[in-house]
């Protein structure tokens, strides 16, 4: 039985354009959590149509309690809330999975391609990994690669879809929106659902070896914080060196060490 892991965020959901649409109790949150759920359900439907037998979904936005479980196919499993583990948005993934799908993903901090661009908690102006702007997608794709699991598909804003295609053009994407300043132009939400379902159907049939995210022999993580005291705090993490009033650096040949550092200092 083939297994698929889905990590679902919300800031790359079709139509979303404001922080209030991502937070409990704020205007339009209920609408966008439903659209997030519909897009995840569409990814499941596409995968099941190809013979995938087991799907585990990680609700990966904020506190992990956004997806409406009743919107999902009956035979899916969902990981809600937090594992309190360095895998964070990938909690539940292991070597037994045949592939990963990402839905609702977004551009990283300092990418001008989503009005909600950020990386992790929002404490950082930016993260660099081996000199490249580092997104949640990059961190999570490398987690999959560390475990030998390919990335088949991503939906989200055009900026993050263009990024993954530049890294590995075999990974299929559905761009559902495109940031313009503090706004966003989106396709129709039902069109997004249809495209996600049909593209996932194609993606999970791809050869696994063609969809691996490339890894490195050595990792240099640099974080530039919005507040100077966060850099001072991070410098207390073993191996993390303060390089400026608001910046730190961490280096390791082991990617798991990078994940542990991100987990504790962001």
C-alpha positions in Angstrom: 0.0 0.0 0.0 1.5 3.3 -1.1 1.6 6.1 1.5 1.4 9.9 0.9 2.2 12.7 3.3 0.4 16.1 2.9 1.7 19.2 4.7 -1.0 22.0 4.5 -0.5 25.7 5.2 -3.0 28.5 4.7 -1.2 31.6 3.4 -0.9 30.1 -0.1 -4.6 29.2 -0.2 -6.6 30.6 -3.2 -7.8 34.1 -2.6 -6.1 34.8 0.7 -4.6 38.3 1.0 -4.6 39.5 4.6 -3.4 38.2 8.0 -6.9 38.5 9.4 -7.9 35.7 7.0 -5.5 33.3 8.7 -6.3 33.8 12.4 -9.0 32.4 14.7 -11.8 34.9 15.4 -10.7 37.3 12.7 -12.8 38.4 9.7 -13.1 35.8 6.9 -11.0 33.1 8.8 -13.8 30.6 8.6 -14.1 31.0 4.9 -10.4 30.5 4.3 -10.1 27.6 6.6 -12.8 25.9 4.6 -11.0 26.7 1.3 -7.8 25.4 2.8 -9.7 22.2 3.7 -11.2 21.9 0.2 -7.8 22.2 -1.4 -6.4 19.5 0.9 -9.4 17.3 0.1 -8.7 17.8 -3.6 -5.1 16.7 -3.2 -6.3 13.6 -1.4 -8.9 12.8 -4.1 -6.2 13.1 -6.9 -3.9 10.8 -5.0 -6.5 8.2 -4.2 -7.5 8.1 -7.9 -4.0 6.8 -8.7 -4.1 4.0 -6.1 -2.5 5.7 -3.1 -3.8 3.7 -0.1 -2.8 5.7 3.0 -2.7 9.5 3.3 -1.5 11.4 6.5 -2.2 15.1 6.5 -0.3 17.5 8.8 -2.3 20.6 9.5 0.8 22.8 9.4 -0.6 26.3 9.9 -0.2 28.0 13.3 -1.4 25.7 16.0 -2.4 22.9 13.7 -6.2 23.2 14.2 -7.4 24.8 10.9 -8.5 22.0 8.5 -12.1 21.0 8.9 -11.8 17.2 9.2 -15.3 16.5 7.9 -14.3 18.1 4.6 -11.7 15.3 4.0 -12.2 11.9 2.4 -13.3 9.3 4.9 -10.1 7.2 4.6 -7.6 10.0 5.4 -5.7 10.5 8.7 -5.0 14.0 10.0 -2.3 15.1 12.5 -3.7 18.1 14.3 -2.0 20.4 16.8 1.8 20.2 17.5 4.2 17.3 18.0 6.6 19.6 19.8 9.3 18.1 17.5 11.9 19.8 15.2 10.0 18.5 12.1 7.3 21.1 12.9 5.3 21.3 9.7 6.4 17.8 8.7 5.6 16.0 12.0 4.5 12.5 11.3 6.7 12.0 8.3 9.1 9.1 8.2 10.9 6.8 5.7 7.9 4.7 5.1 6.1 7.3 3.0 6.3 7.2 -0.8 6.0 11.0 -1.3 5.1 14.4 -0.1 2.5 16.9 -1.3 2.4 20.5 -0.1 -0.8 22.7 -0.3 -1.3 26.3 0.6 2.4 27.1 0.8 3.7 30.7 0.5 6.7 32.8 -0.3 9.4 33.3 2.3 10.4 36.4 4.2 11.7 39.1 1.9 10.1 37.6 -1.3 7.8 40.2 -2.7 5.5 37.6 -4.2 2.9 37.3 -1.5 1.5 40.0 0.8 1.9 37.4 3.6 5.5 36.4 2.9 7.2 35.1 6.0 9.3 32.2 7.3 8.1 30.3 10.4 7.2 32.5 13.3 7.7 35.9 11.7 10.6 36.8 14.1 13.1 36.9 11.3 13.6 39.5 8.5 15.0 36.6 6.6 16.7 33.2 6.8 19.5 32.2 4.4 20.5 28.5 3.9 23.8 28.1 2.1 23.4 31.7 0.9 19.8 31.3 -0.5 16.7 32.9 0.9 15.1 30.1 2.9 11.4 29.3 2.9 9.3 26.9 5.0 9.0 25.0 1.7 12.8 24.7 1.5 13.2 23.6 5.1 10.4 21.0 4.8 11.5 19.7 1.4 14.9 19.1 2.9 13.3 17.2 5.8 11.7 15.0 3.2 15.0 14.5 1.3 16.8 13.7 4.6 14.3 10.8 5.0 14.6 9.7 1.3 11.1 10.8 0.5 10.4 12.7 -2.8 8.3 15.9 -3.2 5.7 15.4 -5.9 3.6 18.6 -5.8 3.1 22.1 -4.4 0.2 24.5 -4.5 0.5 28.1 -3.3 1.5 31.5 -4.6 3.3 31.9 -7.9 6.6 32.9 -6.2 7.0 29.7 -4.2 5.9 27.6 -7.2 8.5 29.3 -9.4 11.1 28.6 -6.7 10.5 24.9 -6.5 10.4 24.6 -10.3 13.8 26.3 -10.4 15.2 23.7 -8.0 13.6 20.7 -9.6 11.3 21.2 -12.6 9.9 17.7 -12.3 8.0 18.7 -9.2 4.5 19.8 -10.4 2.8 22.9 -9.1 -0.5 24.8 -9.1 0.0 28.5 -8.6 -3.3 29.8 -7.1 -2.4 33.4 -6.6 0.2 36.1 -7.4 1.2 38.8 -5.0 1.1 42.5 -6.1 2.3 44.8 -3.4 0.0 44.4 -0.4 -2.6 42.6 -2.5 -3.0 39.4 -4.4 -4.6 38.2 -7.7 -6.1 34.8 -7.3 -7.8 32.2 -9.6 -11.4 31.2 -8.7 -11.4 28.9 -5.6 -13.3 26.1 -7.4 -10.8 26.3 -10.3 -8.0 25.9 -7.7 -9.6 22.8 -6.3 -10.0 21.2 -9.7 -6.5 22.0 -10.8 -5.0 20.7 -7.5 -7.0 17.4 -7.8 -6.0 16.8 -11.4 -2.3 17.9 -11.0 -1.8 15.7 -7.9 -3.2 12.8 -9.9 -0.4 13.3 -12.4 2.3 14.2 -9.9 2.1 11.1 -7.7 2.5 8.9 -10.7 6.0 10.4 -11.4 9.1 8.3 -10.8 10.2 9.0 -7.2 13.9 9.4 -8.2 13.0 12.4 -10.4 11.2 14.3 -7.6 13.9 14.3 -4.9 14.8 17.7 -3.5 18.6 18.2 -3.8 20.6 18.1 -0.5 24.0 19.4 0.4 27.1 18.0 2.2 27.2 21.0 4.5 24.7 23.6 5.7 25.2 27.2 6.8 22.1 28.7 8.3 22.0 32.5 8.8 19.1 34.3 10.5 18.5 38.0 10.5 16.0 38.9 13.2 13.7 41.9 13.5 14.7 42.4 17.1 18.3 42.5 18.4 17.4 40.6 21.6 16.2 37.6 19.6 19.7 37.3 18.1 21.2 37.5 21.6 18.9 34.8 22.7 19.7 32.6 19.7 23.4 32.9 20.3 22.9 30.9 23.5 21.9 27.8 21.4 24.9 25.4 21.1 26.9 26.2 18.0 24.9 29.3 17.1 27.2 32.3 16.8 26.1 36.0 16.9 27.4 37.8 13.8 25.7 41.2 14.2 23.3 43.0 16.4 20.4 41.2 14.8 22.0 38.2 13.1 23.3 34.7 13.9 25.0 31.8 12.0 24.8 28.1 12.6 26.8 25.4 10.6 26.6 21.6 10.4 27.1 18.7 8.0 23.9 17.2 9.4 20.6 18.6 8.3 18.9 17.3 11.4 21.1 19.7 13.4 19.7 22.6 11.3 16.1 21.6 12.1 16.9 21.4 15.8 18.4 24.9 15.6 15.4 26.4 13.7 13.0 24.8 16.1 14.7 26.3 19.2 15.7 29.8 17.9 12.6 30.7 15.8 
